[in-house]
Amino acid sequence: MSQHHIVPITVYVRVFLTLLAMTALTVAVAYVNLDWGNTPVALGIALFKASIVILFFMHVRYNTPVMWLFAAAGFFWLLILLVLTMQDYATRGWEGPPPVEFLKNATAPF
């Protein structure tokens, strides 16, 4: 037989208030000029919020170790995607604008 874990309502209220606070923090950080650091800070807050949702609302915290393994694999995949995205974002300015000759000879596709 499967066991059902009953979560008290106070846990859900605390999680909800934490998510509201993290959303307010995300909005507050958006108004602060951190130069290139705004995107990593916003992604870090979003990752924290996603982990809270997965742990409590999806009940991974109270589940079997196999479920933890699959949740960790999903987070590992997300980490790979975020690292590749940040690598692309960080290196976009390395290449300068195209030369003027290229722009003069370019034809419009329409």
VMD Tcl script that draws the C-alpha trace (Angstrom):
set ca {
  {0.00 0.00 0.00}
  {1.14 3.49 -0.68}
  {1.50 5.96 2.11}
  {0.10 9.43 1.71}
  {1.89 12.28 3.38}
  {-0.47 14.91 4.71}
  {1.09 18.35 4.58}
  {-0.17 20.94 7.05}
  {-1.71 24.10 5.61}
  {0.95 26.22 7.34}
  {3.60 24.72 5.07}
  {1.67 25.82 2.00}
  {1.16 29.29 3.45}
  {4.89 29.62 4.17}
  {5.76 28.43 0.67}
  {3.26 30.88 -0.83}
  {4.67 33.78 1.20}
  {8.21 32.78 0.22}
  {7.25 32.75 -3.45}
  {5.61 36.17 -3.08}
  {8.74 37.54 -1.39}
  {10.97 36.11 -4.13}
  {8.73 37.66 -6.78}
  {9.01 41.03 -5.04}
  {12.77 40.56 -4.87}
  {12.88 39.82 -8.60}
  {10.98 43.03 -9.34}
  {13.21 45.02 -6.98}
  {16.39 43.66 -8.56}
  {15.06 44.56 -12.01}
  {15.15 48.24 -11.00}
  {18.77 48.02 -9.79}
  {21.46 48.43 -12.41}
  {23.81 45.48 -11.95}
  {25.17 45.82 -15.50}
  {25.65 42.26 -16.77}
  {24.62 40.76 -13.42}
  {20.87 41.37 -13.76}
  {20.26 38.26 -15.86}
  {22.20 35.80 -13.63}
  {20.56 37.20 -10.49}
  {17.09 36.92 -12.02}
  {17.81 33.38 -13.20}
  {19.10 32.43 -9.74}
  {15.93 33.70 -8.08}
  {13.82 31.89 -10.67}
  {15.75 28.67 -10.07}
  {15.15 28.99 -6.32}
  {11.44 29.57 -6.89}
  {11.22 26.59 -9.24}
  {12.92 24.35 -6.72}
  {10.44 25.39 -4.01}
  {7.50 24.66 -6.31}
  {8.93 21.27 -7.25}
  {9.74 20.29 -3.67}
  {6.46 21.27 -2.04}
  {3.69 21.62 -4.62}
  {4.82 18.58 -6.61}
  {5.51 16.66 -3.38}
  {9.04 15.60 -4.35}
  {10.22 16.35 -0.82}
  {8.03 13.60 0.61}
  {8.57 11.05 -2.16}
  {10.87 8.09 -2.82}
  {14.58 8.35 -3.67}
  {13.83 7.42 -7.27}
  {11.69 10.53 -7.58}
  {14.55 12.59 -6.15}
  {16.84 11.08 -8.79}
  {14.50 12.05 -11.62}
  {13.99 15.54 -10.20}
  {17.77 15.97 -9.89}
  {18.20 14.79 -13.49}
  {15.71 17.42 -14.60}
  {17.58 20.10 -12.68}
  {20.88 18.90 -14.15}
  {19.42 19.22 -17.65}
  {18.12 22.69 -16.78}
  {21.58 23.62 -15.52}
  {23.12 22.51 -18.80}
  {20.64 24.63 -20.76}
  {21.20 27.68 -18.54}
  {24.99 27.40 -18.78}
  {24.84 27.18 -22.56}
  {22.42 30.11 -22.71}
  {24.59 32.25 -20.44}
  {27.68 31.33 -22.48}
  {25.94 32.55 -25.63}
  {24.68 35.69 -23.88}
  {28.11 36.50 -22.44}
  {29.96 36.16 -25.74}
  {27.62 38.09 -28.06}
  {29.65 41.28 -27.84}
  {32.92 39.60 -28.79}
  {32.28 39.93 -32.49}
  {31.95 43.46 -33.77}
  {29.39 44.75 -36.21}
  {29.73 43.65 -39.82}
  {31.91 45.79 -42.10}
  {30.26 48.59 -44.06}
  {31.08 46.87 -47.38}
  {29.08 43.85 -46.31}
  {26.08 46.02 -45.48}
  {26.25 47.86 -48.82}
  {26.36 44.62 -50.82}
  {23.66 42.84 -48.81}
  {20.40 42.31 -50.60}
  {17.06 42.28 -48.86}
  {15.35 38.85 -48.82}
  {12.03 40.41 -49.86}
}
mol new
graphics top color blue
foreach p $ca { graphics top sphere $p radius 0.5 }
foreach p [lrange $ca 0 end-1] q [lrange $ca 1 end] { graphics top cylinder $p $q radius 0.2 }
display resetview
